Amino acid sequence: MKKPNNYWKDWSNFERELKIVIEKNNGKFPTSTYLVKNGYSSLGFAISRQGGFYIAAEKIGYIYDKKPSNYLKNWDNFEKELKIVIEENNGEFPTQKYLEENCYSSLRYAIKNYYGGFPAVRKKMGYELSIEERVLRLLEGT
């Protein structure tokens, strides 16, 4: 629903809407991906006008939990973050689709670009290969 002109300039509107989104996002400050995916792109623009995600979070008393550059290149950091997702996914190793649909594209990227792909990470973490991965290995003869 389109907001009236100057709606986001009113701090009380901005703060109220942002807190609603945080509540819907399980108490986590939203990412730009989350906002777009869930129909809150105008709030994303408003956050930019407030000085960005870090500043907006600070203004309403939240800590913006953005990880530093190359954070996921460190296996320990990567494994810690992936274990959180596995726990959220009822103990199941996530699929590429699950990571994308739940705003974990950075983990999907790290799996593919830093750690040799889903089969390699599954194996390293002690999970069985998915059916698709097993079929591919059979077809490839590995």
C-alpha positions, 0 to 999 in steps of 0.5 A: 500500500502506497504511503502518503507524501512525507510519511517516512519523514515523520520519525514516529511513522518510521520507528513504528513501521520499523519495529513492526517489521523487526517483530515480524522478523523474529526480533532481528533487524531486517536486511535489505533483502528481507525488506524487498522480499516481504514487500517493505521496499519503501521502508528500505528507502526510508532507512537509507534516508535515515543514514543507512541500516547501521544508523537507523538501528542505532537510533531505535536502540538495536544493534545491526548485526552485519558481519565484517567483510570476508567473515564467511571465508573463515571456516569457523565463522561459516560453520557457526552461521550454518549450524544456526540455519541447520537448527532453524531447519529442524536439524536438516542441512539446508538446500540452496532453495532454502537458503535463498528463500530464507535470506541466507544467500551469503551462506549459499555463496560461501558454500559455492565459492569458498568451500567447494560446493554443497556436497563438499560442505555436507561431507565435511560437516558429517551430513549425508549427500542429498539424493540429487548429489548422489545421483550426480556422483553416480552419473559422473562416476565419482 
